[in-house]
Amino acid sequence: MAGHVVTFIGENENGILAELNGAFMRRLEPMGLQGHVIDLHQPGWTDRLLPLARDGIALAWGSAGIGATLSAGEGNLWDMLQVPFISVLADTPCQLPANHLVASRWVANGYMMEDWLAVQRRLIRSPQISALLPFGVLPNPFRERTPWSRRPHRMVFVKTGEDPARRRAEWEGWPAPLRRALNDAAAEAARRPTGDITDLVIEAARANGLHLEERLEILFALAFQVDMHTRALRSNAFARALLPLDALIIGRGWDHLGDAGARATLRPAVHAAELPALYADTQIVVSTTPNFGGGVHERVAGGFAARACVASDSNAYTRAHFAELSAFHGLEWTAPDLTERMAAIFHDSADRDADAAAALAVAERDFPPEAFLRALVELADLVRAGNRLERFAA
């Protein structure tokens, strides 16, 4: 088998894809493979790709499908090269529906959340090979540097902010039936625990006389708005609960909170390369989850890998898997006493070193990065086999 694996990255906030994908690629050598990161926003990227293609590419992949639709003449590049490409999809299909339906037998969909695989199979019905990939978290090289009790940061929340009121104001320009559906779905989502909101949007549309399953561009536009609004509400609830505490909130977009009477420190976004050391200097990593129920967010697993405790909203996965894990403080984001609950966690003086060590063990046992890489290789092998069996197509 060819020995090169190529991951594609594009423009992304704070360099997160360059850091994560690059780190995963560096772990391929024990598998007999050589990893490469190609930034599609850098000039001359084709000059890096072509020699690898001539030498032999085992597989290519890109987060959010970056690189899946690269063209070669009139067709898809991966069809021309006959190289498997895996779109690693961690976001809801409503964000970029086209990336879940690529006209190529050599491009497969690898989903990080079973919620999104279910939405694609139900609504988009892509003929591509689609599979669920295991989540992997990279080891934190700084995790043992500072004992838990002596870490300088009590609570850290790294998150881009958004004012949900501004998004609702933008809906005033939408046609009245869609505006009513948006407001109804958003109000209902604000009452529910963290989980997929697709059915909620469909129900709100139908309640307003709209049957949009055959007009997915409209349905997904509605779902995208409700998705982003609900995520903003959730992160705002956590940020406001942190304001009275001596916590650290890092990221742009929090100006609407104001700082009158706040004890928390608000700082600008940092580069992704700084996050492992920051988390390893933190006792409690704070996180909020996008609208899925069937998986764990990378900040939660990253907190465990840093030998830290984690305070996050709960979803179906965390309730099922972390109920006995003392390092995980699962919160209901809609709870009226969220601020008091967060304060109780902050002011708990118990030494949680043993709990943090147990969380690290969970990260190493349940989310090994090699499992993710092996799954990519196996899915690429399946794509190759599927194309060899093309004569059996109905």
Secondary structure, DSSP 8 states (H G I E B T S, - for coil): ---EEEEEE-S-GGGHHHHHHHHHHTT-GGGT-EEEEEETTSTTHHHHHHHHHHH-EEEEEEETTTTTT-EETTEEHHHHHT--EEEEE-S-TTT-GGGG--S-TTEEEEES-HHHHHHIIIII---S-EEE--------TTTTTS-GGG-SEEEEEE-----HHHHHHHGGGS-HHHHHHHHHHHHHHTTS-SS--HHHHHHHHHHTT---TT-HHHHHHHHHHHHHHHHHHHHHHHHHHHTTTT-EEESS--GGG--TT--SEEE----GGGHHHHHHTEEEEEE---S-SSS--HHHHHHHHTT-EEEEE--HHHHHHSTT-TTEEEE-TT-TTHHHHHHHHHH-----HHHHHHHHHHHHHH--HHHHHHHHHHHHHHHHHHHHTGGG--
